[in-house]
Amino acid sequence: MTTGLRYVYAVCRPFGTPLQAELRGVGGAPPALLHHHGLVAVVSTVPEADFCEEALKAHLEDLDWLAATARAHQGVVDALTTVTTPLPLRLATVFRDDSAVRMMIEAREEDFRRLLDRLHGRVEWGVKVYLEPEPEPAEPEPAAAARPASGRDYLRQRRRQSHAQEEKWQRAERFAHCLHERLAERAEDFRMHPPQNSALSKAPGRNVLNAAYLVPRAHSEEFVELVDRTKDEEPGIRVELTGPWAAYSFSGEESGAEPSVESGEGR
């Protein structure tokens, strides 16, 4: 018989609106609510064979598994965001049973209550700024025209290209800095994340700004309008807005939106 562990998506305060009946979490299991000490852990059962410490180490190498687990995790947290203010836990936080989950709530109760008070009525917006890649030429230049006349000419050509790229990068950094200052004025808090590696994210261009902003839900429309007004300010620079999310970057966990697997097994 296959044994199961308790997977915890988030902690929140009790809420009256039921979750969607068709909502499914990791592995297709429906989420349930575990009430304890006036708090609620949103949980589901997952196979121990997939979520014990040894299995999780192997799954870290399986990007497809990680992506599917992250989508299911985020789907539950997103559903919670429509009915309450959730405090997302790390991807793949699992415990032996409900008793271990209750022990975790008791151990972190003070922090949970403090964070839930702070995040109540607030959402996270993500803003990324990219320096667009150079467009491919319509037709390649003839080899004779493209070939430098001498080694000195070749070095000059490379210096000009390098200087032009550096100027574009500096312009993008100035734009990102000014945009961040304007957005930070409209937000209650922010987190600056490391620029994303384009080879891993598959997003075109070089990531100049990767930030998260904590914004009162009531002020989100103004925040979004401010971002939208900047999108065409600078040619060759792309601004991307994502959200509204649960406040992953402000939850006290390492990350929920950009997964890092942690086993929190209570044994």
N, C-alpha and C positions, 0 to 999 in steps of 0.2 A: 504494500500500500504506500502510495506517494505521500510524504509528509509535506506540510506547508509552513511557510514563515509569514509573518505579518509585515507587509510593505506599507510604509507611512509616507503619504504625499505631502501633507501639510497639517498644521495645527491652527485652529481658529476658535472663536467664541461660538456658543450655540446659536443656531439660526433657524428660522421657521419655514423658509421656502424649501421645498424638497428638490433634490437634484434630479436631473432628467432620468427617467426610468431606463432609457436605452444607453446611458453612459457606461462606458467600459474603461477599465484601467489597464495596467500592465498585465500582459498575458491574457487579456480578454475578460478578466474578473471584474464584477461590478464593485465600486467602492462602497464602503460602509462607514458609519460614524461611531466612534468609540468615545463616550462621554466620561470625563474624569476630572474632579476638582473644578468644575465650572468651565472646563476647556473641552475641545473636541479634537481628537486625532482622526483624520480621514485616512482609512486603511483599506487594504484588500489582501487576499491570500495569494501568495505566489509559491511555486514549487521550490522546495529546499534544494533540489538537484540543480536548479539554475541560479540560486541566490545565496548559497553558502559561500564562505570566503574563497575556497578553492575555485569554485565555478566563476565567481566574479572576476578573479584574476585572469582567467582564460577569456572571459567575455570582453575584457578591456582591449583585447587585440581584435575583436570582431566589430568593425565599424557599423555594419548593418544591424547587428543586435543592439548596439548602443543607440543608434538613430531611432529604431523602432521603440525601444524602451523610453527614450527621451520624449518621443511624440506622445506616447500613452500617458506618461507622467504629466506632461504639460497640458494635455487635454483635460485631465481631472482638475488640475489647478486652475485652468482657464474657466472651467464650469463653476468652480467655487467662487471665482472672482465676480461672477454675475449675481451672486446671492449674498456674499459676505466679504470680509477682508481676510484672506488666508495668509498664513506665514509659511511659505514653501520650505520644505526640507530638501536636503540634497538628493539627487538622483540615486536610487537603489539604497535607501536607508531601510534596513530590515531588522526585525526583532524576532525572537524565538516564538513569542505568543503575546496575547493581550496583556498578561500580567507584566511582561517586560516593557510594553508600550506605556502602561500606567506608571511604571517606575521611572521611565524617561521623562514623562510629563512632570512628575513630582520633583525630579532633580533639576529641571529647567523651568519650573513654573514661574518663578519671578521674572526671568528674562522673557519668557513668552508673553506674559501680561504686559510688560513694559513695551515690547516691540509692537504688540497688537494695538496698544493705546496710541503709539506714535504713528502707525501706518493706517489707522482707521480712516476710511474715506479718501485714501490716496492710492494712486496707481503709478506704475513705472513706464516711462517712455524711453525708447532707445533711439539715439541719433548717431549715424555714421556719416563721415565725410570721406570721399574718395577723390584722388586725382585720376582722372580718366586716362586710360592707355592711349598712346599715340595711334591715330588711325593708320591703317595699312594703305600704302600708296596704290592708286588705281592701276598703274602699270609700272613694272620695275624699270629703273633707268638703264640705258644701255651700258654695258660693261665698260666701254671706253670712257664714257662721260663720268661714270662713278669712280673710276680708278684714279687715285691721287697721282700727281705728276712726280712726286718724290716722297721720301720718308718724312721730310719736314712738313710738306703739305698734308700728309696723312695725320701727323700729330696735331697740326693746327685744326684740321677738320674734327678730330676727336675732342679737342679742347672746346671748340665751339658747341658741339653737341652736348658735352658734359655741362657747359655753362648754361645752355638753354634749359636743360633738364633741372639743374639746380635752381634756376630762377622760377620755374614752374612749381617746384616743390616748396620753395619759400613762400610763393604767393598762396599756395594751398594751405600752408601752415598758418599764415596770417589770417586767411579767411576763416579757418577752423577755430582759431583763438578768439576772433571777434564774435563768431556765432556762439561759441560756448559761453562767453561772457553775457551775451544777450539772453540765452536760454537759462543760465544759472540765476539770473535776476527774477525769472518767472517761476523757478522751482524752489522747493523747500530744502532740497539736498541734491547732491549729484555724486556719481562715482565715475572716475576715469579708468577705463579698462585698457589693457595693452592693445595696440593695433592688431587687427586680424591678419593672419598669413593668407594671402590670396590663393596660394596653392591648396590650402586646406579648406578655406571658405568658399572657393570657386567664384567669388565676387570679382568682377573685372576692375582693374585699377589698383592703385596703392591706397591703403587705408590710412588716413591722416588723423581722424578723430573717431574714437569708439567710446561713447559715453552713455550713461544712464541717468535719468532725471526723475526725482520723486515729485509728483505734482498732485495737488488736490483734484479729485475727480471733477469738482465743480469748475475748475479753471482749465481743464484739459482742452476745451475748444480753442481758447485763446493761445495756448501753447502750440497746438497743431497749426493754427493759422500763422503764427510767427515762423515756424519751420517752413511752411509752404511758401511764404513770401521770399525766403532766401534761396529757393531751389534754382532759380534762373539768374541769380545775381552775378555769378562768375562762370564764364564759359570754360569748359574743360574740367569743372569740378561738380561732382554728383553728391547730393545730400539724400540720405535714406532715413526714413522715420518708421519705427516699429512700435507696436503697442495698441492699446494700453494692456500692460501685463500686471500680474501680481508683482509685488515689490521684491523680486528675486535679489536684486543687488543690495537691498537694504534690510535683508532678513536676518543677518548675522551668520548665514551659511556661506560657504565658499561660492556656490553658484547652483542655480536650478535651471536657468535658461540655457547655459552652456555647460553640459553635464560633466561632472566628475563623480565617478562611482565611489561610494563609501559604504562599507558594511557597518551598520550600527547594531549588530546582533546582540540581544540581551540573553546570555546563556547562563 
